[in-house]
Amino acid sequence: MSNIRKWNFIGALLITMVLLAGCTTIGTATESGGASSYLPIIIFIALMIAMMYFMTIRPQQKKQKEMQKLLESLRKGDSVITASGIYGKIERIGKESIVLEVESGATIRVTRNSIAGKIQQQ
């Protein structure tokens, strides 16, 4: 599902939940004296927190784990691409940086976190 469609769906779901919570709150407040009028609001807040976790926090954690696994698997001689689009072959790996040899034979030093992915050799 694309990001735009996902957020449109979430927006429609939130509006529906707000309307339902509002209708339920008005009905229960007049009938029971307002004692149980907080239940729909609590359910709404819990659903909002759950949606935020599953739509934003969990995918971000998964992406961070994949990136950490990629950085740990880098070895000398691997062909990589940086986040800025530079292709190179790893010459040396340090704690904070990696030295890449680019196509012209020049070497450049980049931070470990700037590596975007490995390139499969053809």
C-alpha positions, 0 to 999 in steps of 0.5 A: 500500500502506498504512503498516500493511500495508507495515510488516507485510510488512517485518516478516514479510520480516525474520523470514523472512530472520533465520530463513533466515540462522540456518539457513544459518549453523548448517549452514555452520559445522558443515560448513566449520569456520565460515569461510563462516558470515559470508556470510549475515549480510553478505547480511542486513545488506546487504538491511536497508540496501537496504530501509531506503533504499528504504522510508524514505530515498528517499521522504523525499528525493522528498518534499523535492524536491517541496516545494522545487519547490513553494516555488520556484514560488510567485508573488504572487497564488497561493492557498495553504494552510498546514500549519495549515490557513489559506487565503490569497492571497500578497501578498509573498514574502520570503527567510524568510517569506510575507505572506498575505491571508486571506478577511477581508482581514487579512494574516498572515506565515508562514514559507515552510516552513509552506506545504503546497500551492497551491489551484487557483482555481475 
